[in-house]
Amino acid sequence: MKSTLLAGALLAFATATSVHAQAIKLADVAELSGGGATVGTNWKNGIDLAIEEINAKGGVLGRKLEVTHADSQSNPGVARAQVQKALDAEPYVLLGPGYSGSVKVTAPLAAEAGIAQIMGGEAAELTQAGNKFLFRTSFGQQSSMPKVAKYIHDEMKAKTVAVVWVNNDFGRGGRDVVVKELDRLGSKVVADLSTEAGQADFAADVGKIKAANPDAVFVYLNEEESARILKELKRQGVTAPLMGETTLIGQKVIELAGDAANGARGHVGLTTDAPVDLIKAFREKFSKKYNYVPDHNGLKGYLAVYMVKATTEKMGKVDPKKFADTLHGLTIKAADEPGILMDVTFSDTGDIDRQSFLVEVVEGKQVVKQVLPKVK
Amino acid sequence: MSNLFDLLVAGLATGAIYALVAVGFTLLWQTSQTINFAQGEFVMLPAFLMLAAMHAGAPFWLAIILGILLSMILLGLAFKMLLVDPMMRHGVLPLAIATMALAIGIKEAVKQFFSAEASPFPSIVPTGDISILGHAVSLQSIGVLVVAILAVLGLTTLLNRTSLGHQMQAAAQNPTVARIIGVPVERMILLTFLINAFLVALASLLITPIYLAKFSSGEVLGQAAFIAAIVGGFNQVRGAIAGGLLIGVLDNLAAAYVSTQYRAAVPMIFLIAVILFRPQGLLGRAEERTV
């Protein structure tokens, strides 16, 4: 009897070990606490949803996906340590972080290990340093900011603009590109204000904007700070139209800012309000599972995993060393891989090309005003 | 300089919150030689208690009452009995370290049980502006300022004009003599803790609609209030009030007229200058020490 039990236990152990060995291991390092908690939580939930779906349908090439989540605490130093720890476990692909500053300090580690890193950072410089292992899930600022500047100049007819940005890699990168583009188009920057990540009081900054009396205000801060400055802009009665990027008109910002978000406009690479059937379906699944409407970071986390699936199936094998080579120049069509949500092409630098949207917040909801086509 | 008035009002409103929190530092220091490094988290927690009550179905006004009462029990009574009293026997330093641990514990607990993400919080003051001297001033700033001033006036009246206040001051200044003349010192110290808990709950109610409810929001607030208390004078309530208002205004003026990029550095530089030239704080009392 004892020997039968022992044999059974050994068999169960062997089976479990075998299944475990067959799983494809992904490592995620994200902003699960700190200033970027909204970013990281949405990103993580998007990843978990995609993995659950893929595994329910048999996995990738017959193998299940497994992910470990680590918290960067929205701190580049912690992110670097967490990525190093994650890479020591030899994952197939590294997912995250979402903050550009954290991506900047972790990208060399992943590149050194020869592991592809699919991340959420948007700073222009990230993919311009020649790193062949770094891939975006969203537009880089070099793609999005020219569209933003053009909209401010052509559609808002703004001759003078106030630019408010968060003083980190993300904010500086966006500010540099948008200021250059506005200058090229002939719109004058009359106030150029840097703010701090985690800043609570924007009274002085908004006071400066009021004093500059611009035709439009470009706001480029993280989500929570975006909500705070929207409230302060409303409080101080700034009536100039507000333009931003995804972080100004995200779902969480609308929830936090309330009425103050109404009228804000922004260019978004991804939004759950996009008039795209697959995105609508994603929104429904996500909301059902997590009981809230995700922001663009939920979409980014979700399609990051489907990037892994589509690329691996294209290769026909699980090969971490060849993953990056395969993803460069790859076009993934939503008709072939619905999880990718929209047709997408990855450049040789790891940048992304796909449709994008111009959004306005109307009565507490994102309303897509224009759909912008793929660049190429 | 056209927006100087707006900056002053906004700075005073923020400074009034710092003052409320800073007063707590001085009260606890005077009565029990306690430096509470969890004071910022004490301001963060009541907002979440109120949110929890609202999520459970309580209307806002009831949530406020429940939040304040729970704060007084948890952050006043329980804090004194479960942490300060047992740790005090081991000296001020272990107690200060224990309050640092408490700050981490409160933050992590809120993150775990509520969310790591920020949540909106309703305001007791309606939105909108009123015109003062030709300037549109937000009702929220005025409301915050007025409530904070009333709270501080109430506290100073209690301390200086009532028998209870005199007993509290006696207990703070010389507990041994106070006991001899019949002052219930322990009860007075407990009352101080309860008052501190009430003030932080009030600060939480006023500041959270602006700062948003977030587990980490106490960090900035605690630091600013601590600086305010030192700048004003750690052993004087009036010093804490002046320090709070000064730091609030200084922060806004520095951001507007010096540099938004280095605004966080300005209060620190001011703090260093005060410590160098007037270590007891601007309105503080120099204390002699027997060696």
HADDOCK unambig.tbl for C-alpha pairs under 7 A between the chains (distance, minus, plus):
assign (segid A and resid 33 and name CA) (segid B and resid 116 and name CA) 5.59 0.50 0.50
assign (segid A and resid 37 and name CA) (segid B and resid 116 and name CA) 5.83 0.50 0.50
assign (segid A and resid 37 and name CA) (segid B and resid 117 and name CA) 5.52 0.50 0.50
assign (segid A and resid 38 and name CA) (segid B and resid 117 and name CA) 5.40 0.50 0.50
assign (segid A and resid 194 and name CA) (segid B and resid 260 and name CA) 6.23 0.50 0.50
assign (segid A and resid 194 and name CA) (segid B and resid 261 and name CA) 5.92 0.50 0.50
assign (segid A and resid 195 and name CA) (segid B and resid 260 and name CA) 6.15 0.50 0.50
assign (segid A and resid 195 and name CA) (segid B and resid 261 and name CA) 6.27 0.50 0.50
assign (segid A and resid 200 and name CA) (segid B and resid 211 and name CA) 5.49 0.50 0.50
assign (segid A and resid 203 and name CA) (segid B and resid 7 and name CA) 6.83 0.50 0.50
assign (segid A and resid 203 and name CA) (segid B and resid 10 and name CA) 6.47 0.50 0.50
assign (segid A and resid 204 and name CA) (segid B and resid 7 and name CA) 6.25 0.50 0.50
assign (segid A and resid 204 and name CA) (segid B and resid 252 and name CA) 5.48 0.50 0.50
assign (segid A and resid 204 and name CA) (segid B and resid 255 and name CA) 5.93 0.50 0.50
assign (segid A and resid 204 and name CA) (segid B and resid 256 and name CA) 5.20 0.50 0.50
assign (segid A and resid 205 and name CA) (segid B and resid 256 and name CA) 6.75 0.50 0.50
assign (segid A and resid 207 and name CA) (segid B and resid 3 and name CA) 6.33 0.50 0.50
assign (segid A and resid 208 and name CA) (segid B and resid 256 and name CA) 6.72 0.50 0.50
assign (segid A and resid 228 and name CA) (segid B and resid 210 and name CA) 6.99 0.50 0.50
assign (segid A and resid 235 and name CA) (segid B and resid 128 and name CA) 6.89 0.50 0.50
assign (segid A and resid 235 and name CA) (segid B and resid 138 and name CA) 6.33 0.50 0.50
assign (segid A and resid 256 and name CA) (segid B and resid 119 and name CA) 6.36 0.50 0.50
assign (segid A and resid 256 and name CA) (segid B and resid 120 and name CA) 4.88 0.50 0.50
